[in-house]
Amino acid sequence: MLLYIYITSLINTKMKEINRDKHIQVRFTEPEIVKFKQVAKENGLTLSGFARYSMARTSIILREIKKEL
């Protein structure tokens, strides 16, 4: 059973295409990466989790600013 799940997972992974609408590629400098990793770690988040949190928070702030205009 475990082997079957692994093979099925492997086949499905190989067959899937990358959906460009669901993946974001961002470039950071080395000092930025170090800083963001440290902040993420201090707050108990992964780097990906920290990025998601930051983007969500910024979206809320920008939406409020837009309402005020």
C-alpha positions in Angstrom: 0.0 0.0 0.0 2.7 2.5 0.9 4.7 1.7 -2.3 1.5 2.2 -4.3 0.9 5.6 -2.8 4.5 6.6 -3.4 4.4 5.5 -7.1 1.1 7.2 -7.7 2.4 10.4 -6.1 5.6 10.2 -8.2 3.6 9.7 -11.4 1.2 12.6 -10.6 4.1 14.9 -9.7 5.9 14.1 -13.0 2.7 14.7 -15.1 1.7 18.0 -13.5 2.7 21.2 -15.2 3.7 24.3 -13.3 0.7 26.6 -13.1 2.3 30.1 -13.5 -0.8 31.7 -11.9 -0.1 29.8 -8.7 3.7 30.4 -8.4 5.5 33.6 -7.7 9.2 34.2 -8.3 10.9 37.0 -6.4 14.5 38.1 -6.3 16.1 39.3 -3.1 19.7 40.3 -2.3 21.6 38.1 0.1 21.3 40.6 3.0 17.5 40.7 2.5 17.3 36.9 2.5 19.3 36.8 5.8 17.1 39.5 7.4 13.8 37.9 6.2 14.8 34.4 7.4 15.8 35.8 10.8 12.5 37.7 11.2 10.5 34.6 10.1 12.4 32.4 12.5 11.9 34.8 15.4 8.1 34.7 14.7 7.9 31.0 14.3 7.2 31.1 10.6 8.9 29.6 7.5 10.2 32.0 5.0 7.2 31.1 2.8 4.8 31.6 5.6 6.4 35.0 6.4 6.1 36.1 2.8 2.4 35.1 2.8 1.7 36.9 6.0 3.5 40.0 4.8 1.6 40.1 1.5 -1.7 39.6 3.3 -1.0 42.3 5.8 0.1 44.7 3.0 -3.0 43.9 1.0 -5.2 44.9 4.0 -3.3 48.1 4.6 -3.4 49.1 0.9 -7.2 48.3 0.7 -7.8 50.6 3.7 -5.7 53.4 2.1 -7.6 53.0 -1.1 -10.9 53.4 0.8 -9.7 56.6 2.3 -9.0 58.2 -1.0 
